[in-house]
Amino acid sequence: MSVRIDTNGPVTTVILRRPEVRNAVDGPTAEALADAFRAFDADDRQSVAVLWGEGGTFCSGADLHAVGGERGNRVEPDGDGPMGPTRMRLSKPVIAAVEGHAVAGGLELALWCDLRVAAEDATFGVFCRRWGVPLIDGGTVRLPRLVGTGRALDLILTGRAVPASEALEIGLVNRIVPTGTAREAAEGLAATLAAFPQACLRGDRLSVLEQEGLSEPEALAAEFRHGLATLRAERLADVERFRSGAGRHGA
């Protein structure tokens, strides 16, 4: 089984389990990843997901040994991406827990996630540059949006290795944690997010994701629509909790 799903309360952890090939993703594994995240998004009991690679590597990209064979990755203009879930927009957040390398298609999987928690010795990079394999799982779209065009072009054109410290500096990762603790830290962060009122959290997240490419008036109008829907969904219950004293003094 190349993908395993663990749950702990409202947190789902999706685990890549191909350590013998540094968690490279072949066709069946990509399908299993996509199915796992579809199931997470459809489960009302689950609020936040974590993506983690077993064995000390997040993901080394597509399995090039499978290319052209029965286990090759799907390469079609519609449906799931070659790496699986990379064309999906989920209604809930996903956090990448990166130990070791997140490179090539593995970097694209990490970029697909909302947040990235990286071990202090983690490495990122467009390592597929050296093999003439293109970024077709969102890398040329999400990386410049995350770190800016100039920095993205540096990484994409050179294919160089990017250490966790630099990844944090340029905004590629959100947290650096001691080696061996990325999953634990990401699951702790996921539990924190899951404890917030979910309609509001998801509405604000969606507003952020949808504002790309919109004019400021259009983006503000979309934000208002999401906010109004949240107020209706929550029925102002949490505003009343605040008025009654909850959350004072930072609690």
Secondary structure in CASP SS format (residue, H / E / C, confidence):
PFRMAT SS
TARGET T0000
AUTHOR 0000-0000-0000
METHOD secondary structure of the structure
MODEL  1
M C 1.00
S C 1.00
V E 1.00
R E 1.00
I E 1.00
D E 1.00
T E 1.00
N E 1.00
G C 1.00
P C 1.00
V E 1.00
T E 1.00
T E 1.00
V E 1.00
I E 1.00
L E 1.00
R C 1.00
R C 1.00
P H 1.00
E H 1.00
V H 1.00
R C 1.00
N C 1.00
A C 1.00
V E 1.00
D C 1.00
G H 1.00
P H 1.00
T H 1.00
A H 1.00
E H 1.00
A H 1.00
L H 1.00
A H 1.00
D H 1.00
A H 1.00
F H 1.00
R H 1.00
A H 1.00
F H 1.00
D H 1.00
A H 1.00
D C 1.00
D C 1.00
R C 1.00
Q C 1.00
S C 1.00
V E 1.00
A E 1.00
V E 1.00
L E 1.00
W E 1.00
G E 1.00
E C 1.00
G C 1.00
G C 1.00
T C 1.00
F C 1.00
C E 1.00
S C 1.00
G C 1.00
A E 1.00
D C 1.00
L H 1.00
H H 1.00
A H 1.00
V C 1.00
G C 1.00
G C 1.00
E C 1.00
R C 1.00
G C 1.00
N C 1.00
R C 1.00
V C 1.00
E C 1.00
P C 1.00
D C 1.00
G C 1.00
D C 1.00
G E 1.00
P C 1.00
M C 1.00
G E 1.00
P H 1.00
T H 1.00
R H 1.00
M C 1.00
R C 1.00
L C 1.00
S C 1.00
K C 1.00
P C 1.00
V E 1.00
I E 1.00
A E 1.00
A E 1.00
V E 1.00
E C 1.00
G C 1.00
H E 1.00
A E 1.00
V E 1.00
A C 1.00
G H 1.00
G H 1.00
L H 1.00
E H 1.00
L H 1.00
A H 1.00
L H 1.00
W H 1.00
C C 1.00
D C 1.00
L E 1.00
R E 1.00
V E 1.00
A E 1.00
A E 1.00
E C 1.00
D C 1.00
A C 1.00
T E 1.00
F E 1.00
G E 1.00
V C 1.00
F H 1.00
C H 1.00
R H 1.00
R H 1.00
W H 1.00
G C 1.00
V C 1.00
P C 1.00
L C 1.00
I C 1.00
D C 1.00
G C 1.00
G H 1.00
T H 1.00
V H 1.00
R H 1.00
L H 1.00
P H 1.00
R H 1.00
L H 1.00
V H 1.00
G C 1.00
T H 1.00
G H 1.00
R H 1.00
A H 1.00
L H 1.00
D H 1.00
L H 1.00
I H 1.00
L H 1.00
T H 1.00
G C 1.00
R C 1.00
A C 1.00
V E 1.00
P E 1.00
A H 1.00
S H 1.00
E H 1.00
A H 1.00
L H 1.00
E H 1.00
I H 1.00
G C 1.00
L C 1.00
V C 1.00
N C 1.00
R E 1.00
I E 1.00
V E 1.00
P C 1.00
T C 1.00
G C 1.00
T C 1.00
A H 1.00
R H 1.00
E H 1.00
A H 1.00
A H 1.00
E H 1.00
G H 1.00
L H 1.00
A H 1.00
A H 1.00
T H 1.00
L H 1.00
A H 1.00
A C 1.00
F C 1.00
P C 1.00
Q H 1.00
A H 1.00
C H 1.00
L H 1.00
R H 1.00
G H 1.00
D H 1.00
R H 1.00
L H 1.00
S H 1.00
V H 1.00
L H 1.00
E H 1.00
Q C 1.00
E C 1.00
G C 1.00
L C 1.00
S C 1.00
E H 1.00
P H 1.00
E H 1.00
A H 1.00
L H 1.00
A H 1.00
A H 1.00
E H 1.00
F H 1.00
R H 1.00
H H 1.00
G H 1.00
L H 1.00
A H 1.00
T H 1.00
L H 1.00
R H 1.00
A H 1.00
E H 1.00
R C 1.00
L C 1.00
A H 1.00
D H 1.00
V H 1.00
E H 1.00
R H 1.00
F H 1.00
R H 1.00
S C 1.00
G C 1.00
A C 1.00
G C 1.00
R H 1.00
H H 1.00
G H 1.00
A C 1.00
END
